[in-house]
Every structure is written in structure tokens, then in C-alpha cells.
């Protein structure tokens, strides 16, 4: 009986320690990492970069970008809820972007992504319109108007979907 109690006393804390070390829990005071890095070509010289705000408390972002052909990194501090537009965008280059959330002297792990223009696609603006402007574009529908003459004074229209 004493041997079983001794084994339990030794192995129970070790088992608990092993289980706790395997659980992915954010350390207290650590800054959470931003999520979902996205790229959108606004024009031939502008690339819009956005991301999802991390959970938890932070003050700003550190935004770093570079190209494969240029070893120099461009670093900017970006305020909360602000995306970034790279204004010296060159569609022939491959861009690497890193975004970290910052709180005081602490930083999150970097969210990193790469943007490369697809070979078969021309760089064209995508759904660009000024902020707070409603979309007034008309969508093309497959409707046809056909006319039947019922009498000389009245007309009836029949709509058919193609």
C-alpha cells in the first residue's frame, strides 16, 4: 500500500506539469498576434494591406515590408484600426509583409505574408470607390422584354428569364 501511495505522489505532479505545458494558453501580459493578412491592388502603384485586429489590449502596430529584389526593410508604426497602403508598389516585385501588435515595450509574434502578382493577371483596381459612397453600379441580368400587341391601343409586356 505504501508503494502505491509513493508512486502516486511522485507521478501525479509530473503528469499535471506535462499536461499544463501542452495546453496552448497565452501568457499573461503577452500581446496577441494580428490575424488574416490580406492584399488588394488599388492601382498600378498602390497595394492595400489589411489584417484582422488581435484580441486583447494593444496600442499600435509595427508594419514592416520589403521586396525580394531590395534587401532594405521599410518599417512604419500604424495606429489601431488602420490598414496600410504601400504607395511605391511595383507589380513586378514580390512583397513580404510583417505586422506585429505593440503594447509598450512588448510585441506580438509577427503575422507574415507574401504578395506576388499572378502571372496571367493584369494589375487592375478592384472595387475601388471613395469611403462612405454607396455602390450604385448596375448588375447585368438575363431578362428579355418581349412585346405582344393585343390591340391598337394597349400593349402587354411579358418578361422572360433566359
N, C-alpha and C positions, 0 to 999 in steps of 0.2 A: 504494500500500500504506500509506503513512504517513497518508493522508487517512482511510482506513477505521479505522485504529487510533485516530486522534484523535476520530472520531465515536463510536466505541465507548466510549472513555474518558470522554467528556462525557455521553453519553446513558445509560449503564448505571447510574451512581449516581442520576440523576434518575428513571429508571424504578423502581429499587428504593425510593426515597423515596416515590414515588406509590403503589406497592403497599402499603407498610407503613402509610401514612396511611389507606388504605381498609379495612384489617382492623380489625374491632371487638374490640379487646383491652382488658381492664380495666387501667387504670393501676395500677402498684404502689402500695399504700397507700390506694387508693380503697375506700370501703365499698360493698358490693353492695346493690342495691335489693331490698326485700321483693317477693314475688310473690302473685298470686291473692287479691285483696281480696274478702271475702265478707261478706254481711249476712244476719242471721236475726232475725226478730221473735220475742222471747221472751214479751212481754206487751204490753198497751196502752201501757206506759210504759218498756219496755226493748228496746233494739236491740243485738244481739250483733254485734260486728265482729271478724273474724279474717283472718289472712293467712298465707302460707307464709314460713317463715324464709329469709332470703337465705343464699347460700353465702358462706363466708369468715368472718373474725373481726369481731365487733362486740360492744358492751356492752349496749345497750338500744335502745328505740325512742322516737321522738318522735311522739306521736299528736295530731293537730290535727283538730277538727271544727267545722263551723259550719252554719247553715241559711241558705237564701236570704232569708228574712224578717228574719234577725238578722245584722248585719254583724260582730258580735263573734265572734272565733275562740276556742275553748276548747282549751288546749294542756296535754297531760299527758306525763309520762315513764313509759314502760311497760317493765317488766323483760323479759328474754328469755323466750321460750316462754309468754308471757301474752297472751291476747286481751283485748279491751276491751268492756265493756257500757256503752252510753250509757243512764243511768238516768232522764234527764229527756226521754226520747224522746216526740215528738209526731207521730203518724202523718199529720197533715195537712201537715207541713212536708217540704221536700226537704233532705236532708243531704248535705254534701260532706265527705269524709274524706281526710286525707293521713297517710301513715305513712312515716317515714324511719328507717333503721337508723343508729345513732350509735356511733362509736368515738372516744373522747377529744373532740377539737375537730372531727373530721371527721364529715360526714353523707353518706348516700347521696342519690341523686335520689329525690324523693318518689313513692310509689305512691299514686295518687289515684283515688277513685271517688265515685260519687253514688248515693244511695239515695232512691227515691221509691216510696211505696206504690202498687201498681196500683189503678186506679180501680174495678175490678169485684171487688175482693177485700177482705173484712173482715180487720182485723188480728187474727190468732189465733196463739196459741203453736204452735210446730211441733216435735213430737218432744221435748218437754221432760221430763226426768226427772233426779233427783239423780245426781251423779257416782258412778261405781262401782256403779250399780244395773243389774242385768240387765233386759233387755226381756222382760217376762212377758205381753205382750199377745198375744191370740189372733187369728190371721188367719182371715178368713172363707173357707171353702172351699165349693165347689159339689158337695157329696156328699149323697146322699139314702139313707136306710136304708129298704129295703122288706122286708117280713116275709112269709115263706111258711110256712104251717103244714103240717108233714109228718105229724105225728101229735099225739095229745093230750098227749104227754109231752115231745116235743122240738120245738125251733124252729130254723129255719135263717135267717140274715140274709144278704141279698145287698146289697152296696154298689155303687151305680152312680154314675158321674160325669155330671153334667148338661152 
